[in-house]
Amino acid sequence: GSVEAIDDLDEDGISEFIFQTNWFIGSHVTIQIYSFNKKNGKWVVLAENRLYQQDSYQDRIKKIDKEKFRFKIEYMDTIDDHDIRNKEVVVEIRK
C-alpha cells in the first residue's frame, strides 16, 4: 500500500490522507480517505472506493467546506453497457 497526503478537509489543523491498498496481481486498488478524530484519538475512514490504480488520487477529492467534500468514484454501470464509469458524490465529514 501507499499513503498520500491531502488538504485539511475539516479544518481541524490535521491534514487528512489517502491510503491505497494494492495486490501484486491486477490493476484495481482500494483507496480510503482517513481523518483524525481528536475526541477519541483514532483515525477514521471518511470514504473509500475500489478503482483502477493511478499515480495520484488527489484530483479525486475536492473540498466544498469544512463539513463535506466531493469524491470522484469509479463504479460498474450494470444497466447500460457494463462498463466502468466515473461520478462525483458528496461526502459528509462525520467522525
Residue pairs with C-beta under 8 A, 6 or more apart in sequence:
1 19
1 20
1 21
1 22
2 19
2 20
2 22
3 17
3 18
3 19
3 20
4 17
4 18
4 20
4 56
4 57
4 58
5 15
5 17
6 15
6 16
6 17
6 18
6 33
6 58
6 61
7 15
7 16
7 63
8 14
8 15
8 16
9 16
9 35
9 46
9 61
9 63
9 66
9 69
9 93
10 16
10 35
10 66
10 67
10 93
10 95
11 66
12 36
12 38
14 35
14 36
14 38
16 33
16 34
16 35
16 36
16 46
17 33
17 34
18 31
18 32
18 33
18 34
18 57
18 58
18 61
19 31
19 32
19 34
20 29
20 30
20 31
20 53
20 57
21 29
21 30
21 31
21 32
22 29
22 53
23 29
27 52
27 53
28 50
28 51
28 52
28 53
29 50
29 51
29 52
29 53
30 48
30 49
30 50
31 48
31 49
31 51
31 57
31 60
32 45
32 47
32 48
33 45
33 46
33 47
33 48
33 61
33 71
33 91
34 43
34 44
34 45
34 46
35 43
35 44
35 46
35 93
35 95
36 42
36 43
36 44
37 43
37 44
37 95
39 95
44 95
46 91
46 93
46 94
46 95
47 71
47 91
49 60
49 71
49 73
49 74
50 74
51 73
51 74
52 74
52 84
59 72
60 71
60 72
60 73
61 69
61 70
61 71
61 72
62 69
62 70
63 69
63 70
64 70
64 90
66 93
67 92
67 93
68 90
68 91
68 92
68 93
69 90
69 91
69 93
70 88
70 89
70 90
70 91
71 88
71 89
71 90
71 91
72 86
72 87
72 88
73 86
73 87
73 88
73 89
74 84
74 85
74 86
75 84
75 85
75 86
75 87
76 82
76 83
76 84
76 85
77 83
77 84
77 85
